[in-house]
Amino acid sequence: MLSRTKKQNIIKKYRVHKGDTGSTEVQIAILTEEIKELTDHLREHKKDFSSRRGLLAKVSLRHKLLHYLEREDEKRFTKLIKALKLKISRKVDKDLEEDLIKNVKEREQVKEKK
């Protein structure tokens, strides 16, 4: 669990406006710090399954909030990802996927003609 001062520092760093304590960015930043602490705890206490369950719940909640932020505001999402140094694997865009399939089929046709 985060100390009060650590949580306040995170809120000050990631808040959107002066009185902000619960914006999406703040929630994601707090969850990220809690996930880091829980991960360190679980490295030492490998059989602490209740904490592992809590960690999975926090990771899931952060994932949902990140997806929401990405959908609502792409600029804020990318800024937050860079600030928190998170690795995000995005699904391939449908148009891009169709273009890739088209290119592969064209290459196969060129090979067949040779």
N, CA, C and O atoms as a MOPAC input file, in Angstrom:
PM7 MOZYME 1SCF
protein

 N      0.84300 1    -1.18400 1     0.00000 1
 C      0.00000 1     0.00000 1     0.00000 1
 C      0.88200 1     1.23900 1     0.00000 1
 O      1.91800 1     1.27800 1     0.66300 1
 N      0.46600 1     2.23600 1    -0.74000 1
 C      1.24600 1     3.45700 1    -0.85700 1
 C      1.09300 1     4.33900 1     0.37400 1
 O      0.02000 1     4.42000 1     0.97200 1
 N      2.18900 1     4.99700 1     0.74000 1
 C      2.10600 1     5.94700 1     1.84800 1
 C      1.37400 1     7.20300 1     1.36600 1
 O      1.25600 1     7.45000 1     0.16600 1
 N      0.88900 1     7.98000 1     2.32300 1
 C      0.12300 1     9.17700 1     1.98700 1
 C      0.97300 1    10.17400 1     1.19900 1
 O      0.49800 1    10.75500 1     0.22300 1
 N      2.21400 1    10.37300 1     1.61000 1
 C      3.06900 1    11.34900 1     0.92400 1
 C      3.40100 1    10.89200 1    -0.49600 1
 O      3.43600 1    11.69900 1    -1.42600 1
 N      3.64400 1     9.59400 1    -0.65100 1
 C      3.95000 1     9.07800 1    -1.98800 1
 C      2.75300 1     9.25700 1    -2.92000 1
 O      2.90700 1     9.63300 1    -4.08200 1
 N      1.56400 1     8.98300 1    -2.39600 1
 C      0.34500 1     9.13100 1    -3.18400 1
 C      0.11300 1    10.59800 1    -3.54800 1
 O     -0.28300 1    10.90500 1    -4.67300 1
 N      0.35700 1    11.50200 1    -2.60000 1
 C      0.18000 1    12.93000 1    -2.87500 1
 C      1.16600 1    13.41400 1    -3.93700 1
 O      0.81900 1    14.24000 1    -4.78100 1
 N      2.39400 1    12.89800 1    -3.89400 1
 C      3.38200 1    13.27100 1    -4.90500 1
 C      2.95800 1    12.80600 1    -6.30200 1
 O      3.12300 1    13.53100 1    -7.28300 1
 N      2.41600 1    11.60100 1    -6.37800 1
 C      1.92300 1    11.07900 1    -7.65900 1
 C      0.77700 1    11.93900 1    -8.17700 1
 O      0.71900 1    12.25800 1    -9.36500 1
 N     -0.13500 1    12.31400 1    -7.28000 1
 C     -1.27400 1    13.14400 1    -7.67400 1
 C     -0.78900 1    14.49200 1    -8.19900 1
 O     -1.28400 1    14.97800 1    -9.21500 1
 N      0.18100 1    15.09800 1    -7.50700 1
 C      0.71200 1    16.39100 1    -7.95700 1
 C      1.36700 1    16.28100 1    -9.33100 1
 O      1.25800 1    17.19400 1   -10.14900 1
 N      2.03600 1    15.18100 1    -9.57800 1
 C      2.76000 1    15.02100 1   -10.83500 1
 C      1.82700 1    14.77700 1   -12.01900 1
 O      2.09200 1    15.28200 1   -13.11100 1
 N      0.75700 1    14.02900 1   -11.84100 1
 C     -0.08000 1    13.59500 1   -12.96100 1
 C     -1.45400 1    14.25200 1   -13.02600 1
 O     -2.25600 1    13.90300 1   -13.89200 1
 N     -1.74100 1    15.18800 1   -12.13600 1
 C     -3.07500 1    15.79900 1   -12.14400 1
 C     -3.29000 1    16.65800 1   -13.38400 1
 O     -2.34500 1    17.18800 1   -13.96800 1
 N     -4.56200 1    16.78300 1   -13.77200 1
 C     -4.93000 1    17.53200 1   -14.96100 1
 C     -5.13700 1    19.01100 1   -14.60700 1
 O     -4.75700 1    19.89300 1   -15.37700 1
 N     -5.73300 1    19.27600 1   -13.45300 1
 C     -5.94000 1    20.64700 1   -12.97900 1
 C     -5.65500 1    20.69500 1   -11.48600 1
 O     -5.36000 1    19.66100 1   -10.88700 1
 N     -5.73400 1    21.85400 1   -10.88000 1
 C     -5.27500 1    22.05000 1    -9.50700 1
 C     -5.96700 1    21.14700 1    -8.48000 1
 O     -5.28800 1    20.55100 1    -7.64400 1
 N     -7.25800 1    21.03500 1    -8.51800 1
 C     -7.98800 1    20.26200 1    -7.52200 1
 C     -8.18800 1    18.79800 1    -7.88400 1
 O     -8.95500 1    18.08900 1    -7.23200 1
 N     -7.50400 1    18.35500 1    -8.91300 1
 C     -7.70700 1    17.00600 1    -9.45100 1
 C     -7.10900 1    15.93600 1    -8.54100 1
 O     -5.93200 1    16.00100 1    -8.18600 1
 N     -7.92300 1    14.95700 1    -8.16800 1
 C     -7.41500 1    13.81000 1    -7.41200 1
 C     -7.87000 1    12.48600 1    -8.01200 1
 O     -7.40200 1    11.42900 1    -7.59000 1
 N     -8.76500 1    12.52200 1    -8.98000 1
 C     -9.32400 1    11.27200 1    -9.47100 1
 C     -9.42900 1    11.15100 1   -10.97300 1
 O    -10.18800 1    10.31900 1   -11.47000 1
 N     -8.67900 1    11.96500 1   -11.71600 1
 C     -8.73200 1    11.84400 1   -13.16600 1
 C     -8.15100 1    10.50300 1   -13.59000 1
 O     -7.49800 1     9.82100 1   -12.80000 1
 N     -8.38500 1    10.14300 1   -14.80700 1
 C     -7.91000 1     8.86800 1   -15.32600 1
 C     -6.39900 1     8.76000 1   -15.21600 1
 O     -5.87200 1     7.71200 1   -14.84400 1
 N     -5.69400 1     9.85200 1   -15.54100 1
 C     -4.23700 1     9.83300 1   -15.46900 1
 C     -3.74300 1     9.55700 1   -14.05600 1
 O     -2.81300 1     8.77600 1   -13.85600 1
 N     -4.37200 1    10.20300 1   -13.07900 1
 C     -3.97600 1    10.01300 1   -11.68200 1
 C     -4.24800 1     8.58200 1   -11.24800 1
 O     -3.40800 1     7.95500 1   -10.60300 1
 N     -5.41600 1     8.06600 1   -11.59900 1
 C     -5.75500 1     6.69400 1   -11.22700 1
 C     -4.76400 1     5.70000 1   -11.81900 1
 O     -4.32500 1     4.77800 1   -11.13200 1
 N     -4.41000 1     5.87900 1   -13.07800 1
 C     -3.46500 1     4.96800 1   -13.73400 1
 C     -2.09200 1     5.07300 1   -13.09200 1
 O     -1.43000 1     4.05700 1   -12.88100 1
 N     -1.65200 1     6.29400 1   -12.77800 1
 C     -0.34200 1     6.48000 1   -12.15300 1
 C     -0.28400 1     5.82800 1   -10.77700 1
 O      0.71300 1     5.19200 1   -10.43500 1
 N     -1.33900 1     5.97900 1    -9.98600 1
 C     -1.38100 1     5.36500 1    -8.65800 1
 C     -1.38600 1     3.84600 1    -8.78400 1
 O     -0.65700 1     3.15900 1    -8.06900 1
 N     -2.20400 1     3.32300 1    -9.69000 1
 C     -2.24400 1     1.86900 1    -9.89900 1
 C     -0.88500 1     1.34600 1   -10.35300 1
 O     -0.46600 1     0.27000 1    -9.92800 1
 N     -0.20200 1     2.08200 1   -11.19600 1
 C      1.11100 1     1.64900 1   -11.67600 1
 C      2.09600 1     1.54800 1   -10.52400 1
 O      2.85900 1     0.58600 1   -10.44200 1
 N      2.08500 1     2.52300 1    -9.64200 1
 C      2.99500 1     2.48800 1    -8.49100 1
 C      2.62700 1     1.34000 1    -7.54500 1
 O      3.51400 1     0.67300 1    -7.01300 1
 N      1.33000 1     1.10600 1    -7.33300 1
 C      0.90200 1    -0.01500 1    -6.48500 1
 C      1.30500 1    -1.34600 1    -7.11700 1
 O      1.71500 1    -2.26800 1    -6.41200 1
 N      1.19300 1    -1.44900 1    -8.43200 1
 C      1.59400 1    -2.67900 1    -9.13000 1
 C      3.08700 1    -2.92200 1    -8.95600 1
 O      3.50600 1    -4.05700 1    -8.72900 1
 N      3.88900 1    -1.87400 1    -9.06000 1
 C      5.33400 1    -2.02300 1    -8.86100 1
 C      5.64800 1    -2.52300 1    -7.45900 1
 O      6.47500 1    -3.41800 1    -7.28500 1
 N      4.98500 1    -1.94600 1    -6.45700 1
 C      5.22700 1    -2.36700 1    -5.07800 1
 C      4.79000 1    -3.81400 1    -4.85700 1
 O      5.50400 1    -4.58900 1    -4.21900 1
 N      3.62800 1    -4.17600 1    -5.37700 1
 C      3.14400 1    -5.55100 1    -5.22100 1
 C      4.04700 1    -6.54800 1    -5.93500 1
 O      4.27200 1    -7.65300 1    -5.44000 1
 N      4.55900 1    -6.16300 1    -7.08500 1
 C      5.45900 1    -7.04000 1    -7.82900 1
 C      6.72900 1    -7.30300 1    -7.02600 1
 O      7.19600 1    -8.44000 1    -6.95000 1
 N      7.28800 1    -6.24800 1    -6.42500 1
 C      8.47300 1    -6.42100 1    -5.58500 1
 C      8.16900 1    -7.31800 1    -4.38500 1
 O      8.98200 1    -8.16600 1    -4.01500 1
 N      7.00700 1    -7.12800 1    -3.78700 1
 C      6.60200 1    -7.94900 1    -2.64000 1
 C      6.49100 1    -9.42200 1    -3.03800 1
 O      6.93100 1   -10.30700 1    -2.30400 1
 N      5.89900 1    -9.67200 1    -4.20500 1
 C      5.68600 1   -11.05200 1    -4.63200 1
 C      6.97600 1   -11.74100 1    -5.06100 1
 O      7.04800 1   -12.97000 1    -5.03900 1
 N      7.98900 1   -10.98300 1    -5.44700 1
 C      9.28800 1   -11.59500 1    -5.73700 1
 C      9.89000 1   -12.20100 1    -4.48200 1
 O     10.55300 1   -13.23700 1    -4.53400 1
 N      9.65300 1   -11.54800 1    -3.35900 1
 C     10.18500 1   -12.04700 1    -2.08800 1
 C      9.27600 1   -13.10900 1    -1.46300 1
 O      9.76300 1   -14.08900 1    -0.89900 1
 N      7.97500 1   -12.91800 1    -1.56200 1
 C      6.99500 1   -13.82200 1    -0.95100 1
 C      6.22700 1   -14.53500 1    -2.05500 1
 O      5.11100 1   -14.14600 1    -2.39900 1
 N      6.82500 1   -15.56700 1    -2.60000 1
 C      6.27400 1   -16.25200 1    -3.77200 1
 C      4.94200 1   -16.95800 1    -3.51700 1
 O      4.16600 1   -17.15700 1    -4.45200 1
 N      4.66800 1   -17.33400 1    -2.28500 1
 C      3.44300 1   -18.08800 1    -1.99200 1
 C      2.30900 1   -17.21600 1    -1.46400 1
 O      1.31900 1   -17.74600 1    -0.95900 1
 N      2.42200 1   -15.92100 1    -1.56400 1
 C      1.38300 1   -15.00200 1    -1.10700 1
 C      0.32700 1   -14.86600 1    -2.21400 1
 O      0.34600 1   -13.92200 1    -3.00400 1
 N     -0.57900 1   -15.82500 1    -2.24300 1
 C     -1.54000 1   -15.90000 1    -3.34000 1
 C     -2.63200 1   -14.84700 1    -3.24900 1
 O     -3.16200 1   -14.43900 1    -4.28200 1
 N     -2.98700 1   -14.39300 1    -2.05900 1
 C     -4.00700 1   -13.34700 1    -1.95000 1
 C     -3.47700 1   -12.02200 1    -2.50300 1
 O     -4.22400 1   -11.27400 1    -3.13300 1
 N     -2.20300 1   -11.72800 1    -2.27300 1
 C     -1.61300 1   -10.51900 1    -2.85800 1
 C     -1.49400 1   -10.65300 1    -4.36700 1
 O     -1.64000 1    -9.67100 1    -5.09400 1
 N     -1.22800 1   -11.87000 1    -4.84100 1
 C     -1.14600 1   -12.09900 1    -6.28500 1
 C     -2.50300 1   -11.82500 1    -6.93800 1
 O     -2.57600 1   -11.24900 1    -8.02400 1
 N     -3.56600 1   -12.24100 1    -6.26700 1
 C     -4.91300 1   -11.98700 1    -6.78300 1
 C     -5.19600 1   -10.49100 1    -6.82700 1
 O     -5.78500 1    -9.99600 1    -7.78800 1
 N     -4.77400 1    -9.76600 1    -5.77900 1
 C     -4.92800 1    -8.32000 1    -5.74900 1
 C     -4.14500 1    -7.64300 1    -6.85900 1
 O     -4.60900 1    -6.67600 1    -7.46300 1
 N     -2.93800 1    -8.16600 1    -7.12200 1
 C     -2.11100 1    -7.62600 1    -8.20400 1
 C     -2.81600 1    -7.79000 1    -9.54500 1
 O     -2.85400 1    -6.85700 1   -10.34700 1
 N     -3.36700 1    -8.96100 1    -9.78800 1
 C     -4.07000 1    -9.20400 1   -11.05200 1
 C     -5.28100 1    -8.28100 1   -11.20400 1
 O     -5.57900 1    -7.82100 1   -12.30600 1
 N     -5.97000 1    -8.01500 1   -10.10400 1
 C     -7.11600 1    -7.10700 1   -10.15100 1
 C     -6.66500 1    -5.68700 1   -10.50600 1
 O     -7.31900 1    -5.00300 1   -11.29300 1
 N     -5.55500 1    -5.25200 1    -9.92600 1
 C     -5.03600 1    -3.91100 1   -10.21400 1
 C     -4.56300 1    -3.79500 1   -11.66100 1
 O     -4.79200 1    -2.77700 1   -12.31500 1
 N     -3.90800 1    -4.83300 1   -12.15400 1
 C     -3.44800 1    -4.83000 1   -13.54300 1
 C     -4.65100 1    -4.75800 1   -14.48700 1
 O     -4.62400 1    -4.02900 1   -15.47800 1
 N     -5.68700 1    -5.50500 1   -14.18000 1
 C     -6.89000 1    -5.50700 1   -15.00500 1
 C     -7.56000 1    -4.13200 1   -15.00600 1
 O     -7.97300 1    -3.63600 1   -16.05400 1
 N     -7.66500 1    -3.52700 1   -13.83300 1
 C     -8.28000 1    -2.20100 1   -13.73200 1
 C     -7.46200 1    -1.16600 1   -14.49400 1
 O     -8.02600 1    -0.32100 1   -15.18800 1
 N     -6.13300 1    -1.22400 1   -14.37100 1
 C     -5.27100 1    -0.28800 1   -15.10300 1
 C     -5.43800 1    -0.46800 1   -16.60900 1
 O     -5.47500 1     0.50900 1   -17.35800 1
 N     -5.53800 1    -1.71400 1   -17.04500 1
 C     -5.73500 1    -1.99600 1   -18.47000 1
 C     -7.03800 1    -1.37500 1   -18.97600 1
 O     -7.07200 1    -0.79100 1   -20.05900 1
 N     -8.09800 1    -1.50400 1   -18.19600 1
 C     -9.38700 1    -0.92700 1   -18.58600 1
 C     -9.30800 1     0.59000 1   -18.65300 1
 O     -9.83500 1     1.20100 1   -19.58300 1
 N     -8.64700 1     1.20400 1   -17.66300 1
 C     -8.52100 1     2.65400 1   -17.65400 1
 C     -7.65700 1     3.14600 1   -18.81800 1
 O     -7.95200 1     4.17800 1   -19.42100 1
 N     -6.58900 1     2.40500 1   -19.13100 1
 C     -5.75000 1     2.77100 1   -20.26900 1
 C     -6.53600 1     2.68300 1   -21.57200 1
 O     -6.41900 1     3.55100 1   -22.43700 1
 N     -7.32800 1     1.63900 1   -21.70500 1
 C     -8.14600 1     1.48200 1   -22.90800 1
 C     -9.14500 1     2.63500 1   -23.02500 1
 O     -9.36100 1     3.16900 1   -24.11300 1
 N     -9.74800 1     3.01300 1   -21.90600 1
 C    -10.69400 1     4.13800 1   -21.89400 1
 C     -9.99300 1     5.42800 1   -22.31900 1
 O    -10.50100 1     6.16700 1   -23.16200 1
 N     -8.83100 1     5.69200 1   -21.73300 1
 C     -8.10500 1     6.92400 1   -22.05000 1
 C     -7.66800 1     6.95300 1   -23.51100 1
 O     -7.72900 1     7.99900 1   -24.15800 1
 N     -7.23100 1     5.81700 1   -24.03000 1
 C     -6.83200 1     5.74300 1   -25.43000 1
 C     -8.01200 1     6.04100 1   -26.34900 1
 O     -7.86700 1     6.72900 1   -27.36000 1
 N     -9.15800 1     5.52600 1   -25.99300 1
 C    -10.36500 1     5.73200 1   -26.79700 1
 C    -10.83100 1     7.18900 1   -26.74300 1
 O    -11.28600 1     7.73100 1   -27.75100 1
 N    -10.72000 1     7.82100 1   -25.57600 1
 C    -11.23900 1     9.17100 1   -25.39200 1
 C    -10.27900 1    10.26600 1   -25.84700 1
 O    -10.70100 1    11.24200 1   -26.46700 1
 N     -8.97500 1    10.10900 1   -25.53700 1
 C     -8.02400 1    11.16800 1   -25.86700 1
 C     -6.64200 1    10.56300 1   -26.13000 1
 O     -5.89900 1    10.24700 1   -25.20100 1
 N     -6.32200 1    10.41400 1   -27.39800 1
 C     -5.07300 1     9.76400 1   -27.82000 1
 C     -3.83400 1    10.52400 1   -27.33900 1
 O     -2.84200 1     9.90200 1   -26.96000 1
 N     -3.87800 1    11.85300 1   -27.35000 1
 C     -2.71800 1    12.65600 1   -26.94200 1
 C     -2.40400 1    12.45600 1   -25.46100 1
 O     -1.25100 1    12.24100 1   -25.08900 1
 N     -3.43100 1    12.52900 1   -24.62200 1
 C     -3.22100 1    12.31600 1   -23.18300 1
 C     -2.71700 1    10.90300 1   -22.92200 1
 O     -1.88200 1    10.68900 1   -22.04300 1
 N     -3.22500 1     9.94300 1   -23.68400 1
 C     -2.81200 1     8.54800 1   -23.54000 1
 C     -1.32500 1     8.38800 1   -23.83300 1
 O     -0.59900 1     7.80300 1   -23.02800 1
 N     -0.86400 1     8.89500 1   -24.96200 1
 C      0.54600 1     8.73200 1   -25.33200 1
 C      1.45900 1     9.49000 1   -24.37200 1
 O      2.54900 1     9.01900 1   -24.04500 1
 N      1.01800 1    10.65800 1   -23.92500 1
 C      1.80800 1    11.42800 1   -22.95400 1
 C      1.97100 1    10.64900 1   -21.65000 1
 O      3.06200 1    10.60700 1   -21.08000 1
 N      0.89500 1    10.03700 1   -21.18500 1
 C      0.93900 1     9.27200 1   -19.93900 1
 C      1.78900 1     8.02000 1   -20.08900 1
 O      2.55100 1     7.68500 1   -19.18300 1
 N      1.67400 1     7.33100 1   -21.19900 1
 C      2.46200 1     6.12700 1   -21.44800 1
 C      3.94600 1     6.44500 1   -21.41000 1
 O      4.73200 1     5.70500 1   -20.81900 1
 N      4.32800 1     7.55100 1   -22.04200 1
 C      5.73400 1     7.95000 1   -22.04600 1
 C      6.19700 1     8.34100 1   -20.65100 1
 O      7.31100 1     8.00400 1   -20.25000 1
 N      5.35400 1     9.04800 1   -19.90900 1
 C      5.72600 1     9.49000 1   -18.56600 1
 C      5.88900 1     8.30800 1   -17.60300 1
 O      6.78800 1     8.30600 1   -16.76200 1
 N      5.01500 1     7.30300 1   -17.73400 1
 C      5.07100 1     6.13500 1   -16.84300 1
 C      6.00100 1     5.04200 1   -17.37000 1
 O      6.28500 1     4.07000 1   -16.67000 1
 N      6.47300 1     5.20600 1   -18.61000 1
 C      7.36100 1     4.23300 1   -19.25400 1
 C      6.71700 1     2.84900 1   -19.31500 1
 O      7.33100 1     1.84500 1   -18.95600 1
 N      5.47000 1     2.82100 1   -19.77700 1
 C      4.74200 1     1.56200 1   -19.90900 1
 C      4.91800 1     1.01300 1   -21.31600 1
 O      5.03800 1     1.76800 1   -22.28100 1
 N      4.93100 1    -0.30600 1   -21.41800 1
 C      4.98700 1    -0.96900 1   -22.71900 1
 C      3.57300 1    -1.38400 1   -23.07900 1
 O      2.93400 1    -2.13900 1   -22.34600 1
 N      3.09400 1    -0.89900 1   -24.18900 1
 C      1.73300 1    -1.18300 1   -24.62600 1
 C      1.78900 1    -1.93500 1   -25.94300 1
 O      2.42000 1    -1.48800 1   -26.90100 1
 N      1.12900 1    -3.06900 1   -25.98100 1
 C      1.01900 1    -3.78900 1   -27.25300 1
 C     -0.36900 1    -3.49500 1   -27.80400 1
 O     -1.38100 1    -3.84900 1   -27.19900 1
 N     -0.39800 1    -2.85600 1   -28.93900 1
 C     -1.67300 1    -2.47300 1   -29.54800 1
 C     -2.07900 1    -3.50800 1   -30.58100 1
 O     -1.24100 1    -4.14100 1   -31.22200 1
 N     -3.35600 1    -3.65700 1   -30.72000 1
 C     -3.87100 1    -4.54500 1   -31.75600 1
 C     -3.66400 1    -3.87700 1   -33.10100 1
 O     -3.69100 1    -2.65100 1   -33.20700 1
 N     -3.45800 1    -4.68000 1   -34.11700 1
 C     -3.22900 1    -4.14500 1   -35.45500 1
 C     -4.51700 1    -3.52400 1   -35.96100 1
 O     -5.58400 1    -4.13300 1   -35.87400 1
 N     -4.42100 1    -2.33200 1   -36.48000 1
 C     -5.56400 1    -1.62000 1   -37.03300 1
 C     -6.14800 1    -2.43100 1   -38.18700 1
 O     -5.39700 1    -3.03900 1   -38.94900 1
 N     -7.46200 1    -2.45100 1   -38.32700 1
 C     -8.13700 1    -3.24500 1   -39.36500 1
 C     -7.66400 1    -2.86800 1   -40.76900 1
 O     -7.38400 1    -3.74700 1   -41.58400 1
 N     -7.57400 1    -1.56500 1   -41.05800 1
 C     -7.13700 1    -1.13100 1   -42.39200 1
 C     -5.70800 1    -1.58200 1   -42.66800 1
 O     -5.38800 1    -2.03400 1   -43.76700 1
 N     -4.85900 1    -1.45600 1   -41.66400 1
 C     -3.47500 1    -1.87500 1   -41.81400 1
 C     -3.39500 1    -3.38300 1   -42.04000 1
 O     -2.61300 1    -3.86300 1   -42.86000 1
 N     -4.21000 1    -4.11000 1   -41.30600 1
 C     -4.23600 1    -5.56900 1   -41.44900 1
 C     -4.67000 1    -5.96500 1   -42.86100 1
 O     -4.07600 1    -6.85900 1   -43.46500 1
 N     -5.69900 1    -5.30500 1   -43.38500 1
 C     -6.16600 1    -5.60500 1   -44.74100 1
 C     -5.09100 1    -5.29200 1   -45.78300 1
 O     -4.91100 1    -6.04200 1   -46.74300 1
 N     -4.37700 1    -4.17800 1   -45.58500 1
 C     -3.28500 1    -3.82300 1   -46.49900 1
 C     -2.17800 1    -4.86600 1   -46.47300 1
 O     -1.62200 1    -5.21600 1   -47.51500 1
 N     -1.85700 1    -5.36500 1   -45.27400 1
 C     -0.81500 1    -6.37900 1   -45.16200 1
 C     -1.22000 1    -7.66600 1   -45.88000 1
 O     -0.40700 1    -8.27600 1   -46.57400 1
 N     -2.46400 1    -8.07200 1   -45.71300 1
 C     -2.96100 1    -9.28200 1   -46.37200 1
 C     -2.93200 1    -9.10300 1   -47.88800 1
 O     -2.55500 1   -10.01600 1   -48.62100 1
 N     -3.33200 1    -7.92400 1   -48.34900 1
 C     -3.32200 1    -7.62300 1   -49.78300 1
 C     -1.90000 1    -7.70400 1   -50.34000 1
 O     -1.68500 1    -8.28400 1   -51.40400 1
 N     -0.93100 1    -7.12700 1   -49.63000 1
 C      0.46800 1    -7.15700 1   -50.06700 1
 C      1.00900 1    -8.58100 1   -50.12800 1
 O      1.73800 1    -8.92800 1   -51.05700 1
 N      0.66300 1    -9.39400 1   -49.15900 1
 C      1.12600 1   -10.78500 1   -49.14600 1
 C      0.55600 1   -11.53600 1   -50.33900 1
 O      1.27200 1   -12.29400 1   -50.99300 1
 N     -0.71800 1   -11.33500 1   -50.62800 1
 C     -1.35100 1   -12.00600 1   -51.76600 1
 C     -0.71000 1   -11.56300 1   -53.07900 1
 O     -0.49300 1   -12.38500 1   -53.96900 1
 N     -0.40700 1   -10.27300 1   -53.20700 1
 C      0.24500 1    -9.77600 1   -54.41900 1
 C      1.63100 1   -10.40400 1   -54.59200 1
 O      2.00800 1   -10.76700 1   -55.70600 1
 N      2.37100 1   -10.53100 1   -53.52700 1
 C      3.69800 1   -11.15200 1   -53.59400 1
 C      3.60800 1   -12.61400 1   -54.01100 1
 O      4.42800 1   -13.09900 1   -54.79200 1
 N      2.60100 1   -13.31400 1   -53.48200 1
 C      2.41000 1   -14.70700 1   -53.84500 1
 C      2.08500 1   -14.84000 1   -55.33600 1
 O      2.57000 1   -15.75700 1   -55.99900 1
 N      1.26800 1   -13.93000 1   -55.85800 1
 C      0.91900 1   -13.95600 1   -57.27300 1
 C      2.13900 1   -13.68800 1   -58.14100 1
 O      2.30600 1   -14.31600 1   -59.18600 1
 N      2.98900 1   -12.76400 1   -57.71800 1
 C      4.21300 1   -12.46400 1   -58.46900 1
 C      5.12500 1   -13.67800 1   -58.48200 1
 O      5.72800 1   -13.97500 1   -59.51400 1
 N      5.24200 1   -14.38500 1   -57.37100 1
 C      6.08100 1   -15.58700 1   -57.30400 1
 C      5.53900 1   -16.69000 1   -58.19700 1
 O      6.31000 1   -17.41700 1   -58.82300 1
 N      4.21200 1   -16.82100 1   -58.26400 1
 C      3.59600 1   -17.85400 1   -59.10100 1
 C      3.83200 1   -17.58400 1   -60.59100 1
 O      3.99700 1   -18.52200 1   -61.37100 1
 N      3.84800 1   -16.32900 1   -60.98100 1
 C      4.07300 1   -15.96600 1   -62.38200 1
 C      5.48900 1   -16.26700 1   -62.82200 1
 O      5.71900 1   -16.54700 1   -63.99800 1
 N      6.44200 1   -16.21500 1   -61.90800 1
 C      7.84300 1   -16.48500 1   -62.24800 1
 C      8.00700 1   -17.94200 1   -62.41400 1
 O      9.10800 1   -18.41100 1   -62.70400 1

